[in-house]
Structure formats: C-alpha cells, structure tokens
C-alpha cells in the first residue's frame, strides 16, 4: 500500500498499485470515465481510467452525452382521490415521455436512404460534453450521409476520401486569397497539408495495427494505449500528425466500444467501421456499415442493455425489408479547423457553446 505522492514520484507507468483515498472528481467520456483520486498526501491527485461498468460501482455516471428536454412550466398533478391541484413549479416531460436534443440524425436518415438511395443531412447536433478542450463543443454542426447498397467498408472509405478530396480541391481553387492569409498568419504549413489531401491517397490501417504502432512508439503518452479501449486525442494526433503525417483511416474497432448499429464483421469480434483522423485535429469523420440483419441488431441492443421497444421503429425497418447500407458523419467545425489551420474549435463557429458557457 502506497501514498499517491509516492506512486507519482516512483512507480513505473502501467504497474499495479493500491491506495486508500476518495474520488475528488469524475470526467465522463463516451466509453470511459476519468476519476481523480486523492488521499491527502499530495496536492495533485492520481487519475484512474474507468469503463462504464466500473464507473457504476462508484456511482459515477457512465454516459452523460445527451441533453434532456424539459420545461419549468407549472404542471397539474392529478391524484386518484383528490381533485386536480397545483403542486408548484417543477420541471416535467413536455412531450409526455423523456426526449433529448439530437446527437445525430443518422438513424432517421437511414429510413430515407432505404427509399431514396442516397441522402444527407446538415444541421446542429448536441452533446453534453464536459471536456474543455480545443476540439469539443456542446453544440456543433455535422454533415451526415447515408448510402444504400454499400456492400463493403472499402466502398465507404473510397466515398469519404473522394468527398473530402473534392471539397478541399474546390476550396483551394476558389478561396486562394483566404488561404494565403491563413498560411501567412495562422499556419505556415497549411498549403502543404491541403495539397497533400488532393494529391495523395489516405492511409488505411486497422484498430489493431494502430494499437501496435502506439505501443511501439518512442513517445510517452499521458494515457497508455490499451487494447480494447478507445483512442485518446493524443493517440489520434500521434497517428495522424507524427506517424502518418497525413489523413489516416482507422478501421474495424472492437464491437464493445462502438455503437449497436454498426455491422458486426464475420469473425464476430469487430465491427465494420472507420474513424478518419487528420493531422493536428484528430477525428474528423466517423462512419460504418449499418447492421441490416434483424436478429443481429436485436442481439446488439441486448448487449448494450437497451430497451428494444424504444427502438422498435428502427427494428421494423429491418423486419419489413431492408438493404445493405452505410453512412458517415463529418464534424464541420473540425474540418474547418483543418482547412484554416486554426487551433481552437471555438474560433471556427459563430456562437460557441460548451460546458458552463452559453452566452447567446
């Protein structure tokens, strides 16, 4: 048994330690939570990484990514034995059941894709992100596309690569004066990076290959890469900025760390998905083949302990006839960060909104 001060000064990273202390704060991410532990021996606490299941043991919320919609209007509460009476001002479900600000239009776009072959949406989405970083916002804009008859992951990667290449080429051809300004005053390497996108193919590697690269990297990470856990921003930036020095697709993640709607690969351990990482920015695009098989989709919902009744409308799309399809989402502000060279995402959106900040 050691004190936190002793551990921070002498312990080898990755070694197993035991301390007695308390959890001072918790930061919730998509698949893991970060708990800062104190024991009174040091001003600086020790950070522990918890999975969603582990976080539940410490009463730490395991997923705070959605904003619930409610109202503060007065509600009449009816009791079986008394007349309607006012009980005071309290928040209640305006729509009669819990609803949330949208985190994505993907599930709904899938319905239209099965009828119209190719569709896209572009609009604001909301995440209850408590991360105060240069790449996170509580409200941001996302371009999402769904494509019918997408038979394999390589087709999806080709589509995304072509989309971003042509978009970047158009920017280079039509916004040359703006880019000259950014290249001179913001990022001296901007023109070189943008030309790279238009002239060279994007690198592709699997999640396992990326983890192998990170484990062998001659670099000390704040968070050690662990097989079976999502990448941290420092891992993404190392892969794209230092190792590949250009855009890189990471594919076939473990199914446990990706959403239920992604198609499970034949070996049963990974899903047919991709994250596209850009230098300096990190993840810009996320996409996958969608699980179109009814029984497999039901099984995935159960694995995530999700109520199948709440997703019955989504299941019915498979039950009454569907097709192989896939899609992706592009974080608009992160792409703007890349094409302008601007470091902070709050500087590429007119009205940034993040935790503890929503002035307009």
FIKOL-496902 format. One record per residue (C-alpha): residue number from 0; x, z, y negated; residue in one letter; chain. Coordinates in Angstrom, 1 decimal, always signed. Layout:
N
{i->NUM u->X w->Z v->Y aa->A ch->A};
...
This chain:
360
{i->0 u->+0.0 w->+0.0 v->+0.0 aa->X ch->A};
{i->1 u->+1.5 w->-1.1 v->-3.4 aa->X ch->A};
{i->2 u->+0.5 w->-0.9 v->-7.0 aa->X ch->A};
{i->3 u->-0.4 w->-4.1 v->-8.9 aa->X ch->A};
{i->4 u->+2.7 w->-3.7 v->-11.1 aa->X ch->A};
{i->5 u->+5.0 w->-3.6 v->-8.0 aa->X ch->A};
{i->6 u->+3.2 w->-6.6 v->-6.5 aa->X ch->A};
{i->7 u->+3.6 w->-8.7 v->-9.6 aa->X ch->A};
{i->8 u->+7.2 w->-7.8 v->-10.0 aa->X ch->A};
{i->9 u->+8.5 w->-8.0 v->-6.4 aa->X ch->A};
{i->10 u->+6.1 w->-9.7 v->-4.0 aa->X ch->A};
{i->11 u->+6.6 w->-13.2 v->-2.6 aa->X ch->A};
{i->12 u->+3.8 w->-15.6 v->-3.6 aa->X ch->A};
{i->13 u->+1.4 w->-16.1 v->-0.6 aa->X ch->A};
{i->14 u->+2.3 w->-12.8 v->+1.1 aa->X ch->A};
{i->15 u->-0.5 w->-10.4 v->+2.2 aa->X ch->A};
{i->16 u->-0.9 w->-7.3 v->+0.1 aa->X ch->A};
{i->17 u->-3.2 w->-4.3 v->-0.1 aa->X ch->A};
{i->18 u->-4.2 w->-2.5 v->-3.2 aa->X ch->A};
{i->19 u->-6.8 w->+0.1 v->-4.3 aa->X ch->A};
{i->20 u->-8.5 w->-0.8 v->-7.6 aa->X ch->A};
{i->21 u->-11.5 w->-2.2 v->-9.2 aa->X ch->A};
{i->22 u->-12.8 w->-5.7 v->-10.3 aa->X ch->A};
{i->23 u->-12.5 w->-6.0 v->-14.0 aa->X ch->A};
{i->24 u->-13.9 w->-9.5 v->-14.5 aa->X ch->A};
{i->25 u->-15.1 w->-12.4 v->-12.5 aa->X ch->A};
{i->26 u->-14.9 w->-16.1 v->-13.3 aa->X ch->A};
{i->27 u->-17.3 w->-18.3 v->-11.3 aa->X ch->A};
{i->28 u->-16.3 w->-21.9 v->-10.4 aa->X ch->A};
{i->29 u->-18.0 w->-24.5 v->-8.2 aa->X ch->A};
{i->30 u->-16.7 w->-23.4 v->-4.8 aa->X ch->A};
{i->31 u->-14.7 w->-20.3 v->-5.5 aa->X ch->A};
{i->32 u->-14.7 w->-17.2 v->-7.8 aa->X ch->A};
{i->33 u->-11.7 w->-15.7 v->-9.6 aa->X ch->A};
{i->34 u->-11.7 w->-11.9 v->-9.7 aa->X ch->A};
{i->35 u->-9.2 w->-9.9 v->-11.9 aa->X ch->A};
{i->36 u->-8.3 w->-6.7 v->-10.1 aa->X ch->A};
{i->37 u->-6.9 w->-3.6 v->-11.9 aa->X ch->A};
{i->38 u->-5.6 w->-0.3 v->-10.6 aa->X ch->A};
{i->39 u->-4.3 w->+1.3 v->-13.8 aa->X ch->A};
{i->40 u->-0.6 w->+0.6 v->-13.1 aa->X ch->A};
{i->41 u->-0.3 w->-2.4 v->-15.3 aa->X ch->A};
{i->42 u->-1.9 w->-4.0 v->-18.4 aa->X ch->A};
{i->43 u->-2.0 w->-7.3 v->-16.7 aa->X ch->A};
{i->44 u->-4.4 w->-7.5 v->-13.7 aa->X ch->A};
{i->45 u->-3.9 w->-9.3 v->-10.5 aa->X ch->A};
{i->46 u->-6.1 w->-12.3 v->-9.8 aa->X ch->A};
{i->47 u->-7.8 w->-12.9 v->-6.4 aa->X ch->A};
{i->48 u->-9.5 w->-16.1 v->-5.3 aa->X ch->A};
{i->49 u->-12.8 w->-15.5 v->-3.5 aa->X ch->A};
{i->50 u->-15.0 w->-18.0 v->-1.7 aa->X ch->A};
{i->51 u->-18.7 w->-17.9 v->-2.5 aa->X ch->A};
{i->52 u->-19.3 w->-15.9 v->+0.8 aa->X ch->A};
{i->53 u->-16.5 w->-13.4 v->+0.0 aa->X ch->A};
{i->54 u->-17.8 w->-13.0 v->-3.6 aa->X ch->A};
{i->55 u->-21.2 w->-11.9 v->-2.3 aa->X ch->A};
{i->56 u->-19.6 w->-8.9 v->-0.6 aa->X ch->A};
{i->57 u->-18.5 w->-7.7 v->-4.0 aa->X ch->A};
{i->58 u->-21.9 w->-8.5 v->-5.7 aa->X ch->A};
{i->59 u->-20.2 w->-11.3 v->-7.6 aa->X ch->A};
{i->60 u->-22.5 w->-14.3 v->-8.3 aa->X ch->A};
{i->61 u->-21.4 w->-17.3 v->-6.2 aa->X ch->A};
{i->62 u->-22.7 w->-20.2 v->-8.2 aa->X ch->A};
{i->63 u->-23.7 w->-20.0 v->-11.9 aa->X ch->A};
{i->64 u->-23.8 w->-23.7 v->-12.7 aa->X ch->A};
{i->65 u->-27.4 w->-24.2 v->-13.9 aa->X ch->A};
{i->66 u->-29.4 w->-23.1 v->-16.9 aa->X ch->A};
{i->67 u->-32.9 w->-21.7 v->-16.1 aa->X ch->A};
{i->68 u->-35.8 w->-22.9 v->-18.3 aa->X ch->A};
{i->69 u->-38.0 w->-20.1 v->-19.5 aa->X ch->A};
{i->70 u->-40.0 w->-19.1 v->-22.6 aa->X ch->A};
{i->71 u->-40.3 w->-16.0 v->-24.6 aa->X ch->A};
{i->72 u->-44.0 w->-16.5 v->-25.4 aa->X ch->A};
{i->73 u->-46.4 w->-13.7 v->-24.6 aa->X ch->A};
{i->74 u->-48.0 w->-14.1 v->-21.2 aa->X ch->A};
{i->75 u->-51.2 w->-12.7 v->-19.9 aa->X ch->A};
{i->76 u->-50.7 w->-10.9 v->-16.7 aa->X ch->A};
{i->77 u->-53.8 w->-10.7 v->-14.5 aa->X ch->A};
{i->78 u->-54.4 w->-7.7 v->-12.2 aa->X ch->A};
{i->79 u->-56.9 w->-7.8 v->-9.4 aa->X ch->A};
{i->80 u->-58.5 w->-4.6 v->-10.5 aa->X ch->A};
{i->81 u->-58.4 w->-4.9 v->-14.3 aa->X ch->A};
{i->82 u->-59.2 w->-7.5 v->-17.0 aa->X ch->A};
{i->83 u->-56.6 w->-9.7 v->-18.4 aa->X ch->A};
{i->84 u->-54.3 w->-7.8 v->-20.7 aa->X ch->A};
{i->85 u->-51.3 w->-8.4 v->-22.8 aa->X ch->A};
{i->86 u->-48.2 w->-6.7 v->-21.4 aa->X ch->A};
{i->87 u->-45.9 w->-7.6 v->-24.3 aa->X ch->A};
{i->88 u->-43.4 w->-10.3 v->-24.9 aa->X ch->A};
{i->89 u->-41.3 w->-11.3 v->-21.9 aa->X ch->A};
{i->90 u->-39.7 w->-14.4 v->-20.5 aa->X ch->A};
{i->91 u->-41.6 w->-16.3 v->-17.8 aa->X ch->A};
{i->92 u->-41.5 w->-19.6 v->-16.0 aa->X ch->A};
{i->93 u->-43.0 w->-22.1 v->-18.4 aa->X ch->A};
{i->94 u->-43.7 w->-24.6 v->-15.6 aa->X ch->A};
{i->95 u->-45.2 w->-22.1 v->-13.2 aa->X ch->A};
{i->96 u->-42.1 w->-22.1 v->-11.0 aa->X ch->A};
{i->97 u->-38.3 w->-21.9 v->-11.6 aa->X ch->A};
{i->98 u->-36.9 w->-25.1 v->-13.1 aa->X ch->A};
{i->99 u->-33.5 w->-25.8 v->-14.6 aa->X ch->A};
{i->100 u->-31.7 w->-28.1 v->-17.1 aa->X ch->A};
{i->101 u->-30.5 w->-31.1 v->-15.2 aa->X ch->A};
{i->102 u->-26.9 w->-31.0 v->-13.8 aa->X ch->A};
{i->103 u->-27.2 w->-34.7 v->-12.7 aa->X ch->A};
{i->104 u->-29.7 w->-37.5 v->-12.4 aa->X ch->A};
{i->105 u->-28.3 w->-38.7 v->-9.1 aa->X ch->A};
{i->106 u->-31.0 w->-37.6 v->-6.7 aa->X ch->A};
{i->107 u->-33.7 w->-39.2 v->-8.8 aa->X ch->A};
{i->108 u->-31.6 w->-42.4 v->-9.3 aa->X ch->A};
{i->109 u->-31.4 w->-42.7 v->-5.5 aa->X ch->A};
{i->110 u->-35.1 w->-43.3 v->-5.4 aa->X ch->A};
{i->111 u->-34.9 w->-46.2 v->-7.8 aa->X ch->A};
{i->112 u->-31.8 w->-47.7 v->-6.2 aa->X ch->A};
{i->113 u->-33.7 w->-48.0 v->-2.9 aa->X ch->A};
{i->114 u->-36.3 w->-50.0 v->-4.7 aa->X ch->A};
{i->115 u->-34.2 w->-51.9 v->-7.2 aa->X ch->A};
{i->116 u->-30.8 w->-52.2 v->-5.5 aa->X ch->A};
{i->117 u->-28.6 w->-51.1 v->-8.5 aa->X ch->A};
{i->118 u->-29.5 w->-48.6 v->-11.2 aa->X ch->A};
{i->119 u->-27.7 w->-46.4 v->-13.7 aa->X ch->A};
{i->120 u->-28.5 w->-43.5 v->-16.0 aa->X ch->A};
{i->121 u->-26.7 w->-42.3 v->-19.1 aa->X ch->A};
{i->122 u->-27.5 w->-39.1 v->-20.7 aa->X ch->A};
{i->123 u->-26.7 w->-35.4 v->-21.3 aa->X ch->A};
{i->124 u->-26.2 w->-33.0 v->-18.4 aa->X ch->A};
{i->125 u->-25.8 w->-29.3 v->-18.4 aa->X ch->A};
{i->126 u->-23.5 w->-26.9 v->-16.5 aa->X ch->A};
{i->127 u->-23.4 w->-23.1 v->-17.0 aa->X ch->A};
{i->128 u->-19.6 w->-23.4 v->-17.1 aa->X ch->A};
{i->129 u->-17.9 w->-20.2 v->-18.4 aa->X ch->A};
{i->130 u->-14.4 w->-21.9 v->-18.3 aa->X ch->A};
{i->131 u->-12.9 w->-22.0 v->-21.8 aa->X ch->A};
{i->132 u->-10.5 w->-25.0 v->-21.1 aa->X ch->A};
{i->133 u->-9.7 w->-28.2 v->-22.8 aa->X ch->A};
{i->134 u->-11.8 w->-30.2 v->-20.2 aa->X ch->A};
{i->135 u->-15.0 w->-28.2 v->-19.8 aa->X ch->A};
{i->136 u->-18.3 w->-28.2 v->-21.7 aa->X ch->A};
{i->137 u->-21.7 w->-26.7 v->-21.1 aa->X ch->A};
{i->138 u->-23.3 w->-29.9 v->-22.2 aa->X ch->A};
{i->139 u->-21.7 w->-33.3 v->-21.8 aa->X ch->A};
{i->140 u->-22.7 w->-36.9 v->-21.2 aa->X ch->A};
{i->141 u->-22.5 w->-38.7 v->-17.8 aa->X ch->A};
{i->142 u->-22.9 w->-42.3 v->-16.7 aa->X ch->A};
{i->143 u->-24.3 w->-42.2 v->-13.1 aa->X ch->A};
{i->144 u->-24.8 w->-45.3 v->-10.9 aa->X ch->A};
{i->145 u->-26.5 w->-45.7 v->-7.5 aa->X ch->A};
{i->146 u->-25.9 w->-48.8 v->-5.5 aa->X ch->A};
{i->147 u->-27.9 w->-50.0 v->-2.4 aa->X ch->A};
{i->148 u->-26.3 w->-51.4 v->+0.7 aa->X ch->A};
{i->149 u->-23.0 w->-49.6 v->+0.1 aa->X ch->A};
{i->150 u->-21.6 w->-49.7 v->+3.6 aa->X ch->A};
{i->151 u->-18.2 w->-48.0 v->+3.3 aa->X ch->A};
{i->152 u->-16.2 w->-45.9 v->+1.0 aa->X ch->A};
{i->153 u->-13.7 w->-48.6 v->+0.1 aa->X ch->A};
{i->154 u->-16.5 w->-50.7 v->-1.4 aa->X ch->A};
{i->155 u->-17.4 w->-47.8 v->-3.6 aa->X ch->A};
{i->156 u->-13.8 w->-47.3 v->-4.7 aa->X ch->A};
{i->157 u->-13.5 w->-51.0 v->-5.5 aa->X ch->A};
{i->158 u->-16.6 w->-50.9 v->-7.6 aa->X ch->A};
{i->159 u->-15.5 w->-47.9 v->-9.6 aa->X ch->A};
{i->160 u->-12.0 w->-49.3 v->-10.1 aa->X ch->A};
{i->161 u->-13.4 w->-52.6 v->-11.3 aa->X ch->A};
{i->162 u->-15.8 w->-50.9 v->-13.7 aa->X ch->A};
{i->163 u->-13.1 w->-48.8 v->-15.3 aa->X ch->A};
{i->164 u->-10.6 w->-51.6 v->-15.4 aa->X ch->A};
{i->165 u->-13.0 w->-54.0 v->-17.2 aa->X ch->A};
{i->166 u->-14.2 w->-51.3 v->-19.6 aa->X ch->A};
{i->167 u->-10.6 w->-50.4 v->-20.5 aa->X ch->A};
{i->168 u->-9.7 w->-54.1 v->-20.9 aa->X ch->A};
{i->169 u->-12.7 w->-54.5 v->-23.3 aa->X ch->A};
{i->170 u->-11.5 w->-51.5 v->-25.4 aa->X ch->A};
{i->171 u->-8.0 w->-53.0 v->-25.6 aa->X ch->A};
{i->172 u->-9.4 w->-56.3 v->-26.7 aa->X ch->A};
{i->173 u->-11.9 w->-55.1 v->-29.3 aa->X ch->A};
{i->174 u->-10.6 w->-51.8 v->-30.6 aa->X ch->A};
{i->175 u->-6.9 w->-52.7 v->-31.2 aa->X ch->A};
{i->176 u->-6.7 w->-51.1 v->-34.7 aa->X ch->A};
{i->177 u->-8.2 w->-47.8 v->-33.5 aa->X ch->A};
{i->178 u->-5.9 w->-47.7 v->-30.5 aa->X ch->A};
{i->179 u->-2.9 w->-48.4 v->-32.8 aa->X ch->A};
{i->180 u->-3.9 w->-45.3 v->-34.8 aa->X ch->A};
{i->181 u->-4.2 w->-43.1 v->-31.7 aa->X ch->A};
{i->182 u->-1.0 w->-44.4 v->-30.3 aa->X ch->A};
{i->183 u->+0.9 w->-43.6 v->-33.5 aa->X ch->A};
{i->184 u->-0.6 w->-40.3 v->-34.4 aa->X ch->A};
{i->185 u->-2.0 w->-38.8 v->-31.2 aa->X ch->A};
{i->186 u->-0.2 w->-40.0 v->-28.1 aa->X ch->A};
{i->187 u->+2.8 w->-42.2 v->-28.2 aa->X ch->A};
{i->188 u->+2.3 w->-43.3 v->-24.5 aa->X ch->A};
{i->189 u->-1.4 w->-44.2 v->-24.9 aa->X ch->A};
{i->190 u->-0.9 w->-48.0 v->-24.9 aa->X ch->A};
{i->191 u->+1.3 w->-47.9 v->-21.9 aa->X ch->A};
{i->192 u->-1.2 w->-45.9 v->-19.9 aa->X ch->A};
{i->193 u->-4.1 w->-48.1 v->-20.8 aa->X ch->A};
{i->194 u->-2.2 w->-51.3 v->-19.9 aa->X ch->A};
{i->195 u->-1.4 w->-49.7 v->-16.6 aa->X ch->A};
{i->196 u->-5.1 w->-49.4 v->-15.8 aa->X ch->A};
{i->197 u->-5.7 w->-53.1 v->-16.5 aa->X ch->A};
{i->198 u->-2.7 w->-54.4 v->-14.6 aa->X ch->A};
{i->199 u->-2.1 w->-52.2 v->-11.5 aa->X ch->A};
{i->200 u->-4.3 w->-51.1 v->-8.6 aa->X ch->A};
{i->201 u->-5.3 w->-47.5 v->-8.4 aa->X ch->A};
{i->202 u->-3.5 w->-45.4 v->-5.8 aa->X ch->A};
{i->203 u->-5.7 w->-44.1 v->-2.9 aa->X ch->A};
{i->204 u->-5.0 w->-41.1 v->-0.7 aa->X ch->A};
{i->205 u->-7.0 w->-38.7 v->+1.4 aa->X ch->A};
{i->206 u->-7.5 w->-35.0 v->+0.6 aa->X ch->A};
{i->207 u->-5.2 w->-34.0 v->+3.5 aa->X ch->A};
{i->208 u->-2.4 w->-36.3 v->+2.2 aa->X ch->A};
{i->209 u->-2.9 w->-34.9 v->-1.3 aa->X ch->A};
{i->210 u->-2.6 w->-31.3 v->+0.0 aa->X ch->A};
{i->211 u->+0.6 w->-32.3 v->+1.9 aa->X ch->A};
{i->212 u->+2.1 w->-33.7 v->-1.3 aa->X ch->A};
{i->213 u->+1.2 w->-30.5 v->-3.2 aa->X ch->A};
{i->214 u->+2.6 w->-28.2 v->-0.5 aa->X ch->A};
{i->215 u->+5.9 w->-30.1 v->-0.7 aa->X ch->A};
{i->216 u->+6.0 w->-30.3 v->-4.5 aa->X ch->A};
{i->217 u->+9.1 w->-28.9 v->-6.2 aa->X ch->A};
{i->218 u->+6.9 w->-27.1 v->-8.6 aa->X ch->A};
{i->219 u->+5.5 w->-23.6 v->-8.8 aa->X ch->A};
{i->220 u->+1.7 w->-23.6 v->-9.2 aa->X ch->A};
{i->221 u->-0.3 w->-20.7 v->-10.6 aa->X ch->A};
{i->222 u->-2.7 w->-21.2 v->-7.7 aa->X ch->A};
{i->223 u->-1.1 w->-22.2 v->-4.5 aa->X ch->A};
{i->224 u->-2.8 w->-25.2 v->-2.8 aa->X ch->A};
{i->225 u->-4.7 w->-24.1 v->+0.2 aa->X ch->A};
{i->226 u->-6.2 w->-26.5 v->+2.8 aa->X ch->A};
{i->227 u->-9.9 w->-26.2 v->+2.8 aa->X ch->A};
{i->228 u->-10.2 w->-25.2 v->-0.9 aa->X ch->A};
{i->229 u->-10.9 w->-27.4 v->-3.9 aa->X ch->A};
{i->230 u->-8.1 w->-28.6 v->-6.2 aa->X ch->A};
{i->231 u->-7.4 w->-26.7 v->-9.4 aa->X ch->A};
{i->232 u->-6.8 w->-28.6 v->-12.6 aa->X ch->A};
{i->233 u->-3.1 w->-28.0 v->-12.3 aa->X ch->A};
{i->234 u->-3.1 w->-29.7 v->-8.9 aa->X ch->A};
{i->235 u->-5.1 w->-32.6 v->-10.2 aa->X ch->A};
{i->236 u->-2.8 w->-33.1 v->-13.2 aa->X ch->A};
{i->237 u->+0.3 w->-32.9 v->-10.9 aa->X ch->A};
{i->238 u->-1.0 w->-35.6 v->-8.6 aa->X ch->A};
{i->239 u->-2.1 w->-38.0 v->-11.3 aa->X ch->A};
{i->240 u->+0.5 w->-37.3 v->-14.1 aa->X ch->A};
{i->241 u->+3.7 w->-36.3 v->-12.2 aa->X ch->A};
{i->242 u->+3.4 w->-37.8 v->-8.7 aa->X ch->A};
{i->243 u->+1.3 w->-41.0 v->-9.0 aa->X ch->A};
{i->244 u->+1.8 w->-41.5 v->-12.8 aa->X ch->A};
{i->245 u->-1.5 w->-43.3 v->-12.9 aa->X ch->A};
{i->246 u->-5.1 w->-43.1 v->-11.7 aa->X ch->A};
{i->247 u->-5.5 w->-41.9 v->-8.1 aa->X ch->A};
{i->248 u->-8.5 w->-41.7 v->-5.8 aa->X ch->A};
{i->249 u->-8.6 w->-38.6 v->-3.6 aa->X ch->A};
{i->250 u->-11.0 w->-39.3 v->-0.6 aa->X ch->A};
{i->251 u->-12.5 w->-37.6 v->+2.4 aa->X ch->A};
{i->252 u->-12.8 w->-34.0 v->+1.4 aa->X ch->A};
{i->253 u->-13.7 w->-31.2 v->+3.9 aa->X ch->A};
{i->254 u->-17.5 w->-31.1 v->+4.2 aa->X ch->A};
{i->255 u->-17.6 w->-27.4 v->+3.5 aa->X ch->A};
{i->256 u->-16.5 w->-27.8 v->-0.1 aa->X ch->A};
{i->257 u->-18.7 w->-30.8 v->-1.0 aa->X ch->A};
{i->258 u->-22.4 w->-31.1 v->-1.7 aa->X ch->A};
{i->259 u->-25.1 w->-31.6 v->+1.1 aa->X ch->A};
{i->260 u->-26.0 w->-35.1 v->+0.1 aa->X ch->A};
{i->261 u->-22.6 w->-36.7 v->+0.9 aa->X ch->A};
{i->262 u->-22.4 w->-38.7 v->+4.1 aa->X ch->A};
{i->263 u->-20.5 w->-36.9 v->+6.9 aa->X ch->A};
{i->264 u->-17.7 w->-39.0 v->+8.4 aa->X ch->A};
{i->265 u->-17.7 w->-39.9 v->+12.2 aa->X ch->A};
{i->266 u->-15.2 w->-37.2 v->+13.0 aa->X ch->A};
{i->267 u->-17.7 w->-34.6 v->+11.7 aa->X ch->A};
{i->268 u->-15.2 w->-32.6 v->+9.5 aa->X ch->A};
{i->269 u->-15.0 w->-34.5 v->+6.3 aa->X ch->A};
{i->270 u->-17.4 w->-36.4 v->+4.0 aa->X ch->A};
{i->271 u->-17.1 w->-40.0 v->+2.6 aa->X ch->A};
{i->272 u->-16.5 w->-39.1 v->-1.0 aa->X ch->A};
{i->273 u->-13.9 w->-39.5 v->-3.7 aa->X ch->A};
{i->274 u->-12.7 w->-37.9 v->-6.9 aa->X ch->A};
{i->275 u->-10.8 w->-40.2 v->-9.3 aa->X ch->A};
{i->276 u->-8.0 w->-38.4 v->-11.2 aa->X ch->A};
{i->277 u->-6.5 w->-39.6 v->-14.4 aa->X ch->A};
{i->278 u->-3.1 w->-38.5 v->-15.9 aa->X ch->A};
{i->279 u->-3.4 w->-35.7 v->-18.4 aa->X ch->A};
{i->280 u->-7.1 w->-35.4 v->-17.9 aa->X ch->A};
{i->281 u->-7.8 w->-34.7 v->-14.3 aa->X ch->A};
{i->282 u->-11.1 w->-35.6 v->-12.6 aa->X ch->A};
{i->283 u->-13.0 w->-38.3 v->-14.5 aa->X ch->A};
{i->284 u->-15.1 w->-39.8 v->-11.7 aa->X ch->A};
{i->285 u->-16.8 w->-38.3 v->-8.6 aa->X ch->A};
{i->286 u->-18.7 w->-40.3 v->-6.1 aa->X ch->A};
{i->287 u->-19.7 w->-40.7 v->-2.4 aa->X ch->A};
{i->288 u->-21.7 w->-42.5 v->+0.1 aa->X ch->A};
{i->289 u->-25.1 w->-40.7 v->+0.3 aa->X ch->A};
{i->290 u->-26.3 w->-39.2 v->+3.6 aa->X ch->A};
{i->291 u->-29.2 w->-41.6 v->+4.5 aa->X ch->A};
{i->292 u->-29.7 w->-40.2 v->+8.1 aa->X ch->A};
{i->293 u->-32.7 w->-37.8 v->+8.1 aa->X ch->A};
{i->294 u->-31.6 w->-35.4 v->+10.8 aa->X ch->A};
{i->295 u->-28.1 w->-35.1 v->+9.5 aa->X ch->A};
{i->296 u->-29.4 w->-34.5 v->+6.0 aa->X ch->A};
{i->297 u->-31.7 w->-31.7 v->+7.2 aa->X ch->A};
{i->298 u->-28.7 w->-30.1 v->+9.1 aa->X ch->A};
{i->299 u->-26.6 w->-30.2 v->+5.9 aa->X ch->A};
{i->300 u->-29.3 w->-28.5 v->+3.9 aa->X ch->A};
{i->301 u->-29.4 w->-25.8 v->+6.5 aa->X ch->A};
{i->302 u->-25.6 w->-25.4 v->+6.5 aa->X ch->A};
{i->303 u->-25.9 w->-24.7 v->+2.7 aa->X ch->A};
{i->304 u->-28.8 w->-22.3 v->+3.2 aa->X ch->A};
{i->305 u->-31.0 w->-24.5 v->+1.1 aa->X ch->A};
{i->306 u->-34.8 w->-24.5 v->+1.4 aa->X ch->A};
{i->307 u->-35.8 w->-27.8 v->+3.0 aa->X ch->A};
{i->308 u->-39.3 w->-27.5 v->+1.5 aa->X ch->A};
{i->309 u->-37.8 w->-27.7 v->-2.0 aa->X ch->A};
{i->310 u->-36.1 w->-30.9 v->-1.1 aa->X ch->A};
{i->311 u->-39.0 w->-32.4 v->+0.8 aa->X ch->A};
{i->312 u->-39.4 w->-35.2 v->-1.7 aa->X ch->A};
{i->313 u->-35.7 w->-36.1 v->-1.2 aa->X ch->A};
{i->314 u->-36.0 w->-35.9 v->+2.6 aa->X ch->A};
{i->315 u->-39.1 w->-38.2 v->+2.5 aa->X ch->A};
{i->316 u->-37.0 w->-40.9 v->+1.0 aa->X ch->A};
{i->317 u->-35.1 w->-40.9 v->+4.3 aa->X ch->A};
{i->318 u->-38.1 w->-40.1 v->+6.6 aa->X ch->A};
{i->319 u->-40.1 w->-43.1 v->+5.5 aa->X ch->A};
{i->320 u->-37.4 w->-45.7 v->+5.3 aa->X ch->A};
{i->321 u->-34.1 w->-45.9 v->+3.5 aa->X ch->A};
{i->322 u->-30.9 w->-47.9 v->+3.4 aa->X ch->A};
{i->323 u->-27.2 w->-47.1 v->+3.3 aa->X ch->A};
{i->324 u->-26.3 w->-46.4 v->-0.4 aa->X ch->A};
{i->325 u->-23.7 w->-44.8 v->-2.5 aa->X ch->A};
{i->326 u->-23.0 w->-43.8 v->-6.1 aa->X ch->A};
{i->327 u->-20.8 w->-42.2 v->-8.6 aa->X ch->A};
{i->328 u->-20.7 w->-40.3 v->-12.0 aa->X ch->A};
{i->329 u->-18.3 w->-40.9 v->-14.8 aa->X ch->A};
{i->330 u->-17.7 w->-38.0 v->-17.2 aa->X ch->A};
{i->331 u->-18.0 w->-39.8 v->-20.5 aa->X ch->A};
{i->332 u->-16.1 w->-37.4 v->-22.7 aa->X ch->A};
{i->333 u->-13.2 w->-37.1 v->-20.2 aa->X ch->A};
{i->334 u->-12.9 w->-40.9 v->-20.1 aa->X ch->A};
{i->335 u->-12.8 w->-40.8 v->-23.9 aa->X ch->A};
{i->336 u->-10.0 w->-38.2 v->-23.7 aa->X ch->A};
{i->337 u->-8.0 w->-40.7 v->-21.7 aa->X ch->A};
{i->338 u->-8.6 w->-43.8 v->-23.8 aa->X ch->A};
{i->339 u->-7.9 w->-41.9 v->-27.1 aa->X ch->A};
{i->340 u->-5.1 w->-39.5 v->-25.9 aa->X ch->A};
{i->341 u->-7.0 w->-36.5 v->-27.4 aa->X ch->A};
{i->342 u->-6.2 w->-33.3 v->-25.6 aa->X ch->A};
{i->343 u->-9.3 w->-31.2 v->-26.1 aa->X ch->A};
{i->344 u->-12.7 w->-32.4 v->-24.9 aa->X ch->A};
{i->345 u->-14.4 w->-30.6 v->-27.8 aa->X ch->A};
{i->346 u->-12.8 w->-33.2 v->-30.1 aa->X ch->A};
{i->347 u->-14.4 w->-36.2 v->-28.4 aa->X ch->A};
{i->348 u->-18.1 w->-35.1 v->-28.6 aa->X ch->A};
{i->349 u->-20.0 w->-34.8 v->-31.9 aa->X ch->A};
{i->350 u->-21.5 w->-31.4 v->-31.2 aa->X ch->A};
{i->351 u->-19.5 w->-29.4 v->-28.6 aa->X ch->A};
{i->352 u->-21.4 w->-26.7 v->-26.8 aa->X ch->A};
{i->353 u->-19.7 w->-24.2 v->-24.5 aa->X ch->A};
{i->354 u->-20.0 w->-20.6 v->-23.4 aa->X ch->A};
{i->355 u->-20.6 w->-18.4 v->-26.5 aa->X ch->A};
{i->356 u->-20.6 w->-21.4 v->-28.8 aa->X ch->A};
{i->357 u->-23.7 w->-23.5 v->-29.7 aa->X ch->A};
{i->358 u->-24.0 w->-23.7 v->-33.5 aa->X ch->A};
{i->359 u->-26.1 w->-26.9 v->-33.6 aa->X ch->A};
